[in-house]
Amino acid sequence: MADIGEWLKRIAGGRASEGRGRLRVRLETEPAVTYAVGDVHGCLDQLRALETLIVADAAGIDGEKLIVMLGDYVDRGPASAQVIDHLLAPPPEGFIRICLGGNHEAAMLAFLSGEDADGDWLGFGSEATLASYGMGLNEFTGSATEIRRAALPLVPAEHREFLMAQPVLVETPHHIFAHAGVRPGVALEAQTDEDLLWFRDGFAADYGEFGKVVVHGHTPLREPFVSAHRIDVDTMAFATGRLTAVRLMAGKAPAFLATGRGN
């Protein structure tokens, strides 16, 4: 998380807090441009292609350039381990990158730690994740305890530490970024980690009560959703080939960038 720390030092008033649960980041000034990227789910080729689009799109924009990854890097797609390696590497030149945690990372960590004793994560598309770490087909049999025992040596400590350190919230003067969105009727400072990682309301709320635009993934759609107070950019990259980002700039309408199935 050093890249976040260095950026917070340069941004006036930027700070991080972890007094309750997972890390939460608040920036007192808005970046010149922010790109929020939807659920990757092991789609490394799409992530690389989308980063190329982002770099080209941001050419000529002066000031701080932020990429907010909205969580769910693992499961379902073919290259979860490789996506994490990619996110551990430096972001594109000229950008700062903040990787939020998603519910799939939370489920993976719970399984590996033994907190998920019954192996609930094993029904989340984890087979693709474990295969990306080199687990053979013969190791997917047996109890959750036996699968955990086989998986633990395959997942580098660096990967587990990266996932555990991810914030669950980034707030700027105009935007709130969280994997699952936020729970209506609950003040932002009272939102639990579970709210920010797991909540889903089927777009019943417009989020106007929070006074900012809430940007999230988690709820899968064929096309991004945008309204006055809410943006969802989870376009099911693992199934559609479309990984989507929204570009946010002061005084401009949100704009979307997306890969295609061929990327």
Helices and strands as residue ranges (DSSP letters): H 2-10, E 15-17, E 24-26, E 33-37, H 44-58, E 65-69, H 80-88, E 96-99, H 103-113, G 120-123, H 126-132, G 137-140, H 144-151, G 152-154, H 157-164, E 169-171, E 175-177, G 188-190, H 193-198, G 208-210, E 213-216, E 225-226, E 230-232, H 237-240, E 244-248, E 255-258
